[in-house]
């Protein structure tokens, strides 16, 4: 996983619901929409926690070419557990968000790193 891309995406996504500056960012728009759909299923997952998963999805997508086989999933679960520490949702919820983000990324242009 590219840590620079993770932090850049996390910075952007944290601002997504409040900032008109990221309205042109298709991935940020997708994450806000997807989070709105999923929060009914996972009301205990706040936007900040969801942002961490979406940023993780964007940063890990290219490395794994969007392929989520058993070996990849085990590596991602381990990376997620280390990355999230005491914050963020458990892997089953994070996996659902990650899979949906990867599905979106499969259909759209790759996420370009942002520099701030």
N, C-alpha and C positions, 0 to 999 in steps of 0.2 A: 504494500500500500504506500502511496506517495504521501508523506506527511505534510508537505507543502500544499498539495492540492486539497487535502483534508481540511487544513486550517483555513485556506482561502474560501473553500465552499462553506465551511461552518460560519465564517464571518459574514458571508453574503446571505446565507439562509436565515441566520438570526434576525436579519433586518427585513426579510421578505414581506411579512405581513404589514409592516409599518412604513415601508419606504417606497416611494414612487420611483426611486432610482433603479430598482431591480425589476421593474415591470417588463423590461425588455429581455430579461434573463428567463429563457424558456424553462430551464431546469428548476429555477426558484419558483416559477409560476406552477409548474407541475407539483412540486413538493407541497406548496400551500394548498392546492386542490386535493391532493392525495391525503394529506393530513386531515383536512376537513371531512373527507369521507370516512376515514378510519377512526377518528376520535370517538365516534359512537360505539365502536367495537372495543376500543381501549381508552376509556375516559381517564384512566390513571396516567396516561402518557401525555405529558405537556409538550408544548411546541419546542422548548429548549431541548428536551430529550429526543424528540423526533428529528430535529435538526442534526443532532450528532449522528443518528443513523443514516440520514440522507447524505450527509457529508462523507461518511464512511463508505456508503454505496458508490458515490461518485469517485472517490479516491481508489477504491478497490476494483472497480469495473474493468479498467483497461488492463490491469495486471493479470486478470483472470479471463479476459476476452468474453465476459458475460456468461461463462460456463459455470454452472453451479452443480458440479458432481459431488459425490460424497467426500472425496479428499479435500476439494476446495472448500466445501461447507465446514468441515472440521477445522481447517486452517483459519477460515473467517471467524468461526465461533471463538477460537482461541484469541485471535487478534481483537475481536470485539470485547471479550471479557477483560483483556488487559487494558484496552483503550477506555472503556466506560468506567472502570474503577467502581465507585459506589453510585455512580449516576447512570442514567439511561436505562432503557427497558432491558429485561432479560432477553436472551438470545431468541426464543420462539417469536416474540413480538418483533424484535429487531430484524430477524430473518424475513418476516412477512413484508416489512417496509423495504428492506434491501432488495428482495425479489421483485417487488413492484417497481422500484426505481430502476433496477437493471432492465426490466421489461421495457420501460419507457426509453432508456438509453439505447436499447437495441433498435428502436424505431426512429430515433432522432440522432442528430449530430452528436459526436462525443463532447463531453464537458471540457471546455477550454479553461485552463488555469487562469485565475484572476490574480492580479497583483494589486495590493492596496498600500 
